[in-house]
Amino acid sequence: PDAAAIQAAQERNGQLTKPPGALGRLEELAIWVAGWQGNGRPELNAPQVVVFAGNHGVTAQGVSAFPAEVTEQMVLNFQHGGAAINQLSKAAGAQMDVHALELDRPTQDFTQGPAMSEDEVVSALLVGWNAVSEGADLLVTGEMGIGNTTSAAALFLALYGGEAEDWVGRGTGVDDDGLVLKARVIREGLAANPAVSGNGLEALRCLGGREVAAMAGAMARARVLGVPVILDGFISTAAAACLQDSVPGSLDHTVAGHVSAELAHANALDRLGKEPLLSLGMRLGEGSGAGVAINILKAAIACHSGMATFAEAGVSDG
Amino acid sequence: PDAAAIQAAQERNGQLTKPPGALGRLEELAIWVAGWQGNGRPELNAPQVVVFAGNHGVTAQGVSAFPAEVTEQMVLNFQHGGAAINQLSKAAGAQMDVHALELDRPTQDFTQGPAMSEDEVVSALLVGWNAVSEGADLLVTGEMGIGNTTSAAALFLALYGGEAEDWVGRGTGVDDDGLVLKARVIREGLAANPAVSGNGLEALRCLGGREVAAMAGAMARARVLGVPVILDGFISTAAAACLQDSVPGSLDHTVAGHVSAELAHANALDRLGKEPLLSLGMRLGEGSGAGVAINILKAAIACHSGMATFAEAGVSDG
């Protein structure tokens, strides 16, 4: 981030026609975006939403309430404009792109060994790296992948420890037996992949999925480009956690868009030190929570860059 | 609300390409708007933000960090497009109107007797009643009035009891001595106006302000027109509380846009049974929190009315 732009934004913020701090988090967000854009009066004109899709071998363990073919069906729905994230992207004025990653070649079942080879995870990271549009000024990474809440739970268990039960949730809608099964499956995943503990990139390879790796690649690319990123829910945060574990500080350009109804998500955000912008009980994935949160960032920037100063408006500043 | 439209919206919601309930509060919001619009597939194309401004005699007691002339200065700022609510209205695609209510004739200091006569409060209610645009499909009521957090705190003390200290906050930025002063002033206000306890309309007349009454009038008008209303912060909620106290159920067409950093606001929303959509530490008034929340309702409606069903998209529904 650009220290001069942050200072310019702070000075401008102090001159705007409002009591100091009265816009709360909107003020912090605007100053934060100013730092990443290198502009004390930033703009948000070109948000981009990228949705990555992948299939998971671990679905063979029966961990999802939906059949695996739904991943591909939903990709078609994204392409035809029918999914929630299509509507949310449009409502927020964002470009939306979809990348399906070898859906006909699911990852390996991680209870039996690594989900991906090194070549496979690098290839998925590169899909994400290359998916960030030149000219995008804000990025949301979303995902679709039947079975991927199980993958994300396994990643958090590997990175943060605790009990398997702490990290599993209902995903698209499994019952109590399903929760027990998911906990057993992620324990087995860690047992089958002993190198993952406390190793973000190895965990990503062994327990993640192609869409999870692609999200991580896109977040890393955005960091290089200085593009702020809104994290979405449980899966998006798992991708982020792998980056943070590998390179501390690598999430400084990210903000948590929302806290999901998937209960472990709040714990995961705590571990990352991220305070969510929204808490609306959403648990859809696709980038949907972050898609709603684009509007919060746009509101913050609209105020910061559009408001009159006390001097311009002839208002007494107390 | 229209029961058939609610049922149609619930049925549609169950067929959309997402796991049941996965959009969380967005689903409830869409169904709620459907009921008020009488349309199972509602639209939000014409949100309206109305900002009312009034001056308060109680500023003679030194309760605000800003001088009273700031009310009029800010009205000019609204008219010239320089305030936060201008930017937020524009960002949310909302029409914005400003009504200044006899700024050169502040209300009476309520520590000495009623703030307004019956004629005055009715006149202010009518300004609000007449301010709702024909064709608006969503309403936000905002306000500007130096001294009006003191007026709102007095209203909550009159309606809900407790200690004066429970209801006062820092407003635009008073210090600890200012808090003690505000508590004393609202106690004196209740002592000087003994008829206000548990009488919403009498409290509005004796302790409210012209802009507070106008907000109440606009909310009531919206109820008659079947237009959903997003409540804003502490002052807007005080206006709403006066209505609810007079006619239980009169806030069924309202949703709390946000919870303010003004601490007593959370308690006030609890008393009204309203769960806020946002919690961003905002405390500006003007309708700003509700202005941001317009985007949440638009997101909800965009998903509900724009998404494909399982059948349309050819997606397996689990």
HADDOCK unambig.tbl for C-alpha pairs under 7 A between the chains (distance, minus, plus):
assign (segid A and resid 17 and name CA) (segid B and resid 83 and name CA) 6.42 0.50 0.50
assign (segid A and resid 18 and name CA) (segid B and resid 284 and name CA) 6.98 0.50 0.50
assign (segid A and resid 19 and name CA) (segid B and resid 172 and name CA) 5.65 0.50 0.50
assign (segid A and resid 22 and name CA) (segid B and resid 282 and name CA) 5.46 0.50 0.50
assign (segid A and resid 22 and name CA) (segid B and resid 283 and name CA) 4.84 0.50 0.50
assign (segid A and resid 22 and name CA) (segid B and resid 284 and name CA) 4.88 0.50 0.50
assign (segid A and resid 23 and name CA) (segid B and resid 282 and name CA) 4.59 0.50 0.50
assign (segid A and resid 23 and name CA) (segid B and resid 283 and name CA) 6.36 0.50 0.50
assign (segid A and resid 23 and name CA) (segid B and resid 284 and name CA) 6.20 0.50 0.50
assign (segid A and resid 24 and name CA) (segid B and resid 280 and name CA) 5.94 0.50 0.50
assign (segid A and resid 24 and name CA) (segid B and resid 281 and name CA) 4.39 0.50 0.50
assign (segid A and resid 24 and name CA) (segid B and resid 282 and name CA) 4.42 0.50 0.50
assign (segid A and resid 25 and name CA) (segid B and resid 280 and name CA) 5.31 0.50 0.50
assign (segid A and resid 25 and name CA) (segid B and resid 281 and name CA) 5.96 0.50 0.50
assign (segid A and resid 65 and name CA) (segid B and resid 318 and name CA) 6.12 0.50 0.50
assign (segid A and resid 66 and name CA) (segid B and resid 318 and name CA) 4.49 0.50 0.50
assign (segid A and resid 67 and name CA) (segid B and resid 318 and name CA) 6.68 0.50 0.50
assign (segid A and resid 70 and name CA) (segid B and resid 315 and name CA) 6.28 0.50 0.50
assign (segid A and resid 70 and name CA) (segid B and resid 316 and name CA) 6.25 0.50 0.50
assign (segid A and resid 73 and name CA) (segid B and resid 314 and name CA) 6.89 0.50 0.50
assign (segid A and resid 73 and name CA) (segid B and resid 315 and name CA) 5.39 0.50 0.50
assign (segid A and resid 74 and name CA) (segid B and resid 315 and name CA) 6.69 0.50 0.50
assign (segid A and resid 77 and name CA) (segid B and resid 313 and name CA) 5.84 0.50 0.50
assign (segid A and resid 82 and name CA) (segid B and resid 307 and name CA) 4.78 0.50 0.50
assign (segid A and resid 82 and name CA) (segid B and resid 308 and name CA) 4.50 0.50 0.50
assign (segid A and resid 83 and name CA) (segid B and resid 17 and name CA) 6.41 0.50 0.50
assign (segid A and resid 83 and name CA) (segid B and resid 307 and name CA) 5.39 0.50 0.50
assign (segid A and resid 83 and name CA) (segid B and resid 308 and name CA) 6.39 0.50 0.50
assign (segid A and resid 84 and name CA) (segid B and resid 303 and name CA) 5.34 0.50 0.50
assign (segid A and resid 84 and name CA) (segid B and resid 307 and name CA) 5.95 0.50 0.50
assign (segid A and resid 87 and name CA) (segid B and resid 302 and name CA) 5.55 0.50 0.50
assign (segid A and resid 87 and name CA) (segid B and resid 303 and name CA) 5.50 0.50 0.50
assign (segid A and resid 87 and name CA) (segid B and resid 306 and name CA) 6.27 0.50 0.50
assign (segid A and resid 87 and name CA) (segid B and resid 307 and name CA) 6.89 0.50 0.50
assign (segid A and resid 88 and name CA) (segid B and resid 299 and name CA) 5.90 0.50 0.50
assign (segid A and resid 88 and name CA) (segid B and resid 302 and name CA) 6.82 0.50 0.50
assign (segid A and resid 88 and name CA) (segid B and resid 303 and name CA) 6.83 0.50 0.50
assign (segid A and resid 91 and name CA) (segid B and resid 299 and name CA) 6.42 0.50 0.50
assign (segid A and resid 91 and name CA) (segid B and resid 302 and name CA) 6.89 0.50 0.50
assign (segid A and resid 172 and name CA) (segid B and resid 19 and name CA) 5.64 0.50 0.50
assign (segid A and resid 278 and name CA) (segid B and resid 278 and name CA) 6.52 0.50 0.50
assign (segid A and resid 280 and name CA) (segid B and resid 24 and name CA) 5.95 0.50 0.50
assign (segid A and resid 280 and name CA) (segid B and resid 25 and name CA) 5.31 0.50 0.50
assign (segid A and resid 281 and name CA) (segid B and resid 24 and name CA) 4.40 0.50 0.50
assign (segid A and resid 281 and name CA) (segid B and resid 25 and name CA) 5.95 0.50 0.50
assign (segid A and resid 282 and name CA) (segid B and resid 22 and name CA) 5.45 0.50 0.50
assign (segid A and resid 282 and name CA) (segid B and resid 23 and name CA) 4.61 0.50 0.50
assign (segid A and resid 282 and name CA) (segid B and resid 24 and name CA) 4.42 0.50 0.50
assign (segid A and resid 283 and name CA) (segid B and resid 22 and name CA) 4.85 0.50 0.50
assign (segid A and resid 283 and name CA) (segid B and resid 23 and name CA) 6.38 0.50 0.50
assign (segid A and resid 284 and name CA) (segid B and resid 18 and name CA) 6.98 0.50 0.50
assign (segid A and resid 284 and name CA) (segid B and resid 22 and name CA) 4.90 0.50 0.50
assign (segid A and resid 284 and name CA) (segid B and resid 23 and name CA) 6.21 0.50 0.50
assign (segid A and resid 292 and name CA) (segid B and resid 296 and name CA) 6.90 0.50 0.50
assign (segid A and resid 292 and name CA) (segid B and resid 299 and name CA) 6.59 0.50 0.50
assign (segid A and resid 295 and name CA) (segid B and resid 295 and name CA) 6.41 0.50 0.50
assign (segid A and resid 296 and name CA) (segid B and resid 292 and name CA) 6.90 0.50 0.50
assign (segid A and resid 299 and name CA) (segid B and resid 88 and name CA) 5.89 0.50 0.50
assign (segid A and resid 299 and name CA) (segid B and resid 91 and name CA) 6.41 0.50 0.50
assign (segid A and resid 299 and name CA) (segid B and resid 292 and name CA) 6.59 0.50 0.50
assign (segid A and resid 302 and name CA) (segid B and resid 87 and name CA) 5.55 0.50 0.50
assign (segid A and resid 302 and name CA) (segid B and resid 88 and name CA) 6.81 0.50 0.50
assign (segid A and resid 302 and name CA) (segid B and resid 91 and name CA) 6.89 0.50 0.50
assign (segid A and resid 303 and name CA) (segid B and resid 84 and name CA) 5.35 0.50 0.50
assign (segid A and resid 303 and name CA) (segid B and resid 87 and name CA) 5.51 0.50 0.50
assign (segid A and resid 303 and name CA) (segid B and resid 88 and name CA) 6.82 0.50 0.50
assign (segid A and resid 306 and name CA) (segid B and resid 87 and name CA) 6.26 0.50 0.50
assign (segid A and resid 307 and name CA) (segid B and resid 82 and name CA) 4.77 0.50 0.50
assign (segid A and resid 307 and name CA) (segid B and resid 83 and name CA) 5.40 0.50 0.50
assign (segid A and resid 307 and name CA) (segid B and resid 84 and name CA) 5.94 0.50 0.50
assign (segid A and resid 307 and name CA) (segid B and resid 87 and name CA) 6.88 0.50 0.50
assign (segid A and resid 308 and name CA) (segid B and resid 82 and name CA) 4.51 0.50 0.50
assign (segid A and resid 308 and name CA) (segid B and resid 83 and name CA) 6.41 0.50 0.50
assign (segid A and resid 313 and name CA) (segid B and resid 77 and name CA) 5.84 0.50 0.50
assign (segid A and resid 314 and name CA) (segid B and resid 73 and name CA) 6.90 0.50 0.50
assign (segid A and resid 315 and name CA) (segid B and resid 70 and name CA) 6.29 0.50 0.50
assign (segid A and resid 315 and name CA) (segid B and resid 73 and name CA) 5.38 0.50 0.50
assign (segid A and resid 315 and name CA) (segid B and resid 74 and name CA) 6.69 0.50 0.50
assign (segid A and resid 316 and name CA) (segid B and resid 70 and name CA) 6.27 0.50 0.50
assign (segid A and resid 318 and name CA) (segid B and resid 65 and name CA) 6.12 0.50 0.50
assign (segid A and resid 318 and name CA) (segid B and resid 66 and name CA) 4.48 0.50 0.50
assign (segid A and resid 318 and name CA) (segid B and resid 67 and name CA) 6.68 0.50 0.50
